[in-house]
């Protein structure tokens, strides 16, 4: 029985029991949902793991929803979890939010229905799989993990367990992105033969300029827990600074994955062959070499599909940022700044009732909560998150080996390249494992 169902049953049984023994039972009208309030039995209890900048932003979105109650926060930084608790308690006018330094204690709580996971990329998989094992639904920041094997493990675990997962690829909750994909999928562009995708990357530079020698771990910070499954390394502020950790392979696969996941997701939404058909891929990738940073800095890759479809994926210094679908009758380009098309009249088109209408969401976090209650997939489900994550990883691997590779979409591995297939996973520091 779910936690949500259990609380409903508790209220119902309590009322029934009071009626039997004749005792008066006084329940505030707000608790029953009167005067527009949401009854506690219909609220989703949420625990937040990772409450830095991105995590706090996500948490604020959930705090704005009447049918959500944030009950716990977790972070490896003491000051971050105290700040997050303060925001939650201020919102609800009490001191009920519980703090944790270990995510395993949070996901073990029986009164939590769902968890927000917004930690560094390298710890997504172990936290997500712990949440799945504990029967929690989750809002999981992108990418799903830092290797294809991690993404597969999350996808498979979620589907086996029936959990609900919303990936943090929030562009799907924007009208422009949805409309561009509907134009592509309903034939308004003719036959789509090329998809161009570009994401930020080279513009990010390490901010830390201090010595690279080991430094004392600051008070109130659990460095060992922050490292999690990443390789054992001595603490240095340059490993955890922003945006530096994004640029370090141990903690992030690079913006070829972390930023690219957003626009690759739209490419796959508007042209499903991108993530479901086999392809050949070749890539040229420049890797960072400043301080601790060592993952992708700039890239240009070509995905060639068996049906003739091509996807050109690069950093935004080499193509216009966003996603462009090109057909034999026109094109549409969409990014966070707007939407453009040729012919321009495409932007005035109306998707007819009998045509394909994609999942409509205008609030990514609210869509997740509605999906949890309805037990249905949200707009950015785990399969979409998995594909958007591994497409960037496959391009990165092609750049690392510097040769053309063939990807088997059904088997989710490279064909005739066992040496390269070993790069689909990463070792994990003991005792962590998938």
N, C-alpha and C positions, 0 to 999 in steps of 0.2 A: 504494500500500500504506500502511495506517495505521501510525503510530508503534508502537501496541500490537502489531500483527501483525509489524512489523519486529523488535521485541525478542524475540518468541517464536521467530522464524526464526533470529535470531542465536544464541540459546542452543542450539537444535536443531542447527544447522550446526556450532557449536563442538564439541558432544559427538560428532557424527558424524565430524568431522575428527580428533579425538583418537583415536577408535577405529581409524580407518584407519591412522594412523602408529604406533599402539601406545603412545602417550604416556599417562601416567596423568593423568586429569582429576578433580580433587577439587572437588566443589561442596558447600558447606555445606547441610545438610538444610533449614535455614530458607529458603534461596534456592529450594529446590524445592517449598516449601509444606508441608514436614513439620512435625509438632508444632503444627499449627493455624496456622502462619504463611502469609501470602500470598506466593507466588512473585513476584519482580519482573516477570516476563513477564505477570502478570495484574493488575498495578497500573496505575492511571491516573496519569500524570504531570501535575501541575497547576501552572499559573502564576497568580498572583493580582495583578490590576491594581486599585489603589485599596485601601489597607490602613489607612484611618481607622477610626472606630468600627464602622460597618456592615461594612466589608470585613474587619476583623479578626475580628468575630463569625462571619462566614461562613467565614473561613479556619480558625478553631478547630473548627467543625463538620466540615470536611474533614480536619483533623488527627486527629480522632477515628475516622476510618474506616481500617481496616487495608488496604483495597485502593486507597488513594490515597497518592501521595507528592507533597507540595508541593516543587517544585524551584526556584521563582523567585518573587520579589515585586517589585512596581513601584509607585512613588508619586512625586508631584511634591515631597513633603516628605522630605528626607533623614532626619530623625529617625523618621518613621513607617516608612520601609522598613527602617531599622536595627533598630527595635523588632520589626517583623514577622519579620525574618530571625532575630533572637534567639529568638523563640518557636518558629520552625520548627527551628532547630538544636538547641534544648533538647529538643524532642520526639524528634528522631531521634538525638541524641547525637553529632552531627558538625558540620561547618561547610560543608555542601554547598549550602545555599540561596544562590542568586545574586540580587543586587540590580540593579534597573534604574530609571532615571529617565525613560525613554522607552518607552512601551508597545510601540512598533513593533519595538524590539529583542527584547522578550520574545516576542511572537507569532511572530517569525521563527525562533525556536529549533525545530529539527527534533525534539528529544526531548520536546517538550511536546504532550500529547494534547488538553488542555482548558484553558480559562482561566476564572477568576472575574473578573467585571467589576463593581466596586462603587464607581465614581467618582461625581462629581457628574453629575446627569441630562444636562446639556448635552453631555457628551462620550461618552455611551453609544454613540451611533450610529457615530461614526467608529472607535471601538475595536472594536465588535462587527463592523463590516464588514471591518475589517482582519483580525480573527480568522477570519471566514468565508473571506476570500481566502487565508489561510494554512492552511486546512484544519483549523481547531480547532473542537471542540465548546465550548459555553460555558454557564456558570451566569451569567445576566445579571440584575442587580438591576432592579427595576421603577422607573419605567415604562421601556418600551423606549427612548424618546427624548423630545424636547421638542416634537415636531410630528408630525402625522399622516404626513407624507411620510417622516420618518425611520423611523417605525414600519413603514411599508409597505416601505421599502428593506431593513430588517433581515429582515422576514418573507419577502420575495421572495428575498433572497440566501440565507437559510437553506434554504428549500424547493428552490431550484435546486441547491444544493450537497450536500444530504443531510446537513447538519450536525445535531447534536442540541443543543437549547436548552431549558434549564429557566429559566423566569422566576421571579424572587424573590417571587412571590405565594404565600407559604408556607402561607396558610390552607387551601389545598387538601390539605395533609398533616395536617389535623386532623380527627378523627372527627366532631365536632359539625357542622362546615361540610359535610362530605360527606353526613352523614345528613340534614341539612336539605334539601340539594339533591335527594337521592334521594326524600324525601317529596314534594317539589314535582313531580318529573319522573314519579313513578309514580302520580300521581293521588290521593294520600292527602288532599290539600287540595281535591279537586275541580278545577274549571277555574281556573287561576291567572289573575286579571284585573288585579292590581296588585302591583307590587314597589316597596317603599320602601327606599331606600339612604341612609345618612348616614355621613359621615367627619369626622375631626377637621380643624380649620382655624383658626377664630377664636382658639382658645386659645394659638396660637403667636405670640409677639411678638419683635421684634428684640432681641437681647441687647447689641449694640454701641451704646455711647453716646458715643463719641469724635468728634473732628472728621471731616468728610467730605472734607477736602482730600487730595490725593495724598500717600502716605507711602512711605518707602524700603522696597524689597522685603527681607524678612528673609533673613539668610544661610541657605543650605541649602534655599531654596524656589524652585522654577522657576515664576514667575508666568505667563510666556508659555505654558508647556505646560499649566498649570492652566486658563488661559483657553481654550485649544484653539480650537474653531470659534466661540466667543462673541465678541461685538463687542469691539474694542480699547478698554480702559478703563485708567486709571492704578490702580496697586495701592492698596488701602485695606483695613485689617483688617475693616472692616464688610462687605466683599464676600465674605469667605471664612469668617467666624465662623459658629458654629452657634447657633441655627437660621437665621441671617440669610440664608445663600445659598439656602435653600429658599424664601425669600420674595421673591426677586429674579427677575424674568422672564427675564433673560439666561441664568440657570443652571438654572431650574426653572419648569415651567408652573404651579406653585402646588399647594397641597394638594388642590385640586379634582381634580388628576390624581395627584399623588405619594402621597397618603394614600387618596384615593378609589379608586385602582386596585385595592386589596385587596377592598373590598366590592362594587365594580362587577364584579370578576372572579367573585365568588360569585353575584351576580345573573345573570350570563351562564351560569354553570355549572348553576344550578338552573332557568333559563328561557332556553334557547338563542335564542329569538326576540330577546332583548335585544340580542345582538350580530350577528344574521344577517338580521333583517328591517328594512325601511325604516321611518322614523318622522319625525314632526315634533317639533321641540324649541324650547322657549322658556325663557329663563333671566333671572333678576335676580342680578347679581353685584356685590358691593362690592369695590373694589380698594384695596390698601394704599397709603399715602402717608406713610411715616415713614422718614426717612433714605434708604437706597438701595432699600428694599422697595417693590414696585410690582405684585405679582401678586395673585391672588384671595385675599380674606380670608374672606368669607362668601358663600353662594350658595343659591339655590333654583331648581330646574329641573324641567321636566315633559317627559317623552318620551311621545308618543302614537303607537302603532303602528297599522298599517292594519287589523289584526284586532281592535282595541279594547283591547289590552293597554296599560297605562300603567306607566311607571316614574317615581317621584317621587324625585329625587336632590338632597340638600341637605347643608349642614354639620350637625354634630351638636348645634348649639344649637337647631335647628329640628325635628329628628326624633331619635328614639333611634338611637344609633350602631349600625352593623351593617347587616344585610340582612333584610328581612321579605318573605316570599312570602305573598300573601293570595289564597285561593281561595273558591269559593262554598260550601265545606264546612268551612273552617277556615284557620288561619294558623300559620306557624312563623317565629320570629325567632331569628337567630343572630349572635353577635359573639364577641370573644375572651374575654368574661367568662362566657359560657354559652349555653344554648339554651332557648327557651320556646315553648309552643304552646297553641293553643286549637282544639279541646278538648285538655286536657293529656294525655289518653290517647294522643295521637299520638306522644308521646315514648317510649312503650312498644312501638310497632309494630316488627315484624320484616320487613325487606325479603325477600320470598320468592325462592327460587332462580331462578324463571322471570322475575322482574322485573329492571329495569335496575339494575345495580350499577356505580357509577362507579369509576374508577381508584383503587385503594386504596394510599395512601402514608402512612406514619407518621413518615417522616424525609425532609424535602425534599431534603437533600443526598445522602443514600444513594440515593434514588429517581433522582436525576440520574445517579449513577455506574452504577447498574444499567442505566439506559437507554442510556448510552454503550456499555456492553459488549454489550447486546442489539441495538443499533441500532434502537431504537423510541422513540416519543414519550414523554416523561415526563408527570407529572400536570399540570404548568403549561407546556404546550408554547408554541411561538412564536406560534401563531395565537391562543391564549387570551390571551397577554400583549399582543399587538397590539390585540385588541378591548377589553380592559380598560383599556388606555392611551388609546385614541382616544375612548372614550365620554366621559371627563372633559374631553378637549380640545374635543370638539364642544360640550359644555355651556358651556365657557369662551368659545368663539367666539360662541355665541348671546348670551351676556352682554355681550360686547364690542360687538356690532353692535346689541344691544337690539331685536331683532325675531325673529319666528317664522321658523324655517328648516326646510326639508325635506331629509332625509338619504337619499341613495340607497345602500343597504347593498351592493348588488352593485358599483356603480361607485366606492364609497367617496369620495363627494363630494356637495356640496350641489346641489340642483336649481334651475336658473334663477338662480344667484347667483354669477357668475364673480368678482365683486369679493370675495366672501367666500371662495371657493375658493382665492384667492391666500393666504389666511391659514392654509391647511393646511400650508404649508411655512415655513421660515425661511432667510434668507440666512446663509451661513457665512463666517467670516473666512478670507481666503486665508492659506496654501495649502490649507486644509481643504475637503473636499467629500465628498459621498456617492458 
